[in-house]
C-alpha cells in the first residue's frame, strides 16, 4: 500500500484564516464579557450572598483570562497553519528544483 497523499496549501491557509477569525470573535466576546459585572448586592442580603458574590467574581475573572488564552491559541493556530502551508510549498519547490537539476545532469 502506497502512503501517498496530497496536501493543498491553500486549504491549510483557509483553515488558518478561520482560526484567525475565531480569535477575533473570542476577543470580541472577551471585551463584551469583561465590561459586564454584577453589583455586589445582586446576590441578595442573606449571609451566603457575600460568598456567592465572591465566587461569581472569581469565576468571571477566570472566564475572562480563559477567553484571552483561547484567543491567543486560535491566533497561534492561524500562524502555524500559514507556516505549515509555506513549508509544504517550499518542500514541493525543492523537489521540483532537484528533479530539474537531475534532468540537466543527465543531459535531457
C-alpha positions as CSV (number, residue, x, y, z in Angstrom):
1,X,0.0,0.0,0.0
2,X,1.4,3.3,-1.0
3,X,1.2,6.1,1.7
4,X,0.7,8.8,-0.9
5,X,-1.4,11.7,-0.1
6,X,-1.8,15.2,-1.4
7,X,-1.7,18.4,0.5
8,X,-3.4,21.6,-0.6
9,X,-1.5,24.5,1.0
10,X,-4.4,26.9,0.2
11,X,-6.8,24.6,2.1
12,X,-4.4,24.9,5.1
13,X,-4.3,28.6,4.7
14,X,-8.2,28.8,4.6
15,X,-8.2,26.8,7.9
16,X,-5.7,29.2,9.3
17,X,-7.9,32.2,8.3
18,X,-10.9,30.6,10.0
19,X,-8.8,30.2,13.2
20,X,-7.8,33.9,13.0
21,X,-11.4,34.8,12.6
22,X,-12.3,32.7,15.7
23,X,-9.5,34.5,17.6
24,X,-11.1,37.9,16.7
25,X,-14.6,36.6,17.7
26,X,-13.3,35.3,21.0
27,X,-11.6,38.6,21.7
28,X,-14.8,40.4,21.0
29,X,-16.7,38.1,23.4
30,X,-14.0,38.8,26.0
31,X,-14.3,42.5,25.5
32,X,-18.1,42.4,26.0
33,X,-17.9,40.0,28.9
34,X,-15.1,42.0,30.6
35,X,-17.3,45.1,30.6
36,X,-20.2,43.4,32.4
37,X,-20.2,42.9,36.2
38,X,-23.0,42.2,38.6
39,X,-23.1,44.6,41.5
40,X,-22.3,43.0,44.9
41,X,-25.8,43.5,46.1
42,X,-27.2,41.5,43.2
43,X,-26.9,38.3,45.2
44,X,-29.3,39.4,47.9
45,X,-28.8,40.2,51.6
46,X,-28.5,36.7,53.1
47,X,-25.2,35.8,54.8
48,X,-24.3,33.5,51.9
49,X,-24.7,36.3,49.3
50,X,-21.2,37.6,50.1
51,X,-19.7,34.1,49.4
52,X,-21.8,33.8,46.2
53,X,-20.7,37.3,45.1
54,X,-17.0,36.4,45.7
55,X,-17.4,33.1,43.8
56,X,-19.1,34.9,40.9
57,X,-16.3,37.4,40.8
58,X,-13.6,34.7,40.8
59,X,-15.4,32.7,38.1
60,X,-15.9,35.9,36.0
61,X,-12.3,36.8,36.2
62,X,-11.3,33.2,35.3
63,X,-13.6,33.3,32.3
64,X,-12.0,36.5,31.0
65,X,-8.5,35.0,31.4
66,X,-9.6,31.8,29.7
67,X,-11.0,33.7,26.8
68,X,-7.7,35.6,26.4
69,X,-5.9,32.3,26.4
70,X,-8.3,30.8,23.9
71,X,-8.0,33.8,21.5
72,X,-4.2,33.6,21.7
73,X,-4.3,29.9,21.0
74,X,-6.5,30.5,17.9
75,X,-4.1,33.1,16.7
76,X,-1.1,30.7,17.1
77,X,-3.0,28.0,15.2
78,X,-3.5,30.5,12.4
79,X,0.2,31.4,12.4
80,X,1.3,27.8,12.4
81,X,-1.2,26.8,9.6
82,X,0.3,29.5,7.4
83,X,3.9,28.3,8.3
84,X,2.8,24.8,7.5
85,X,1.4,25.8,4.1
86,X,4.7,27.6,3.3
87,X,6.7,24.6,4.4
88,X,4.7,22.3,2.0
89,X,5.2,24.8,-0.8
90,X,8.9,25.1,-0.1
91,X,9.3,21.3,0.0
92,X,7.4,20.9,-3.3
93,X,9.6,23.6,-4.9
94,X,12.8,21.9,-3.6
95,X,11.7,18.6,-5.2
96,X,11.0,20.4,-8.5
97,X,14.4,22.0,-8.4
98,X,16.1,18.8,-7.6
99,X,14.3,17.0,-10.4
100,X,15.3,19.7,-12.8
101,X,18.9,19.5,-11.7
102,X,18.9,15.8,-12.2
103,X,17.4,16.1,-15.6
104,X,20.1,18.7,-16.6
105,X,22.7,16.4,-15.2
106,X,21.5,13.5,-17.4
107,X,21.7,15.8,-20.5
108,X,18.0,15.8,-21.1
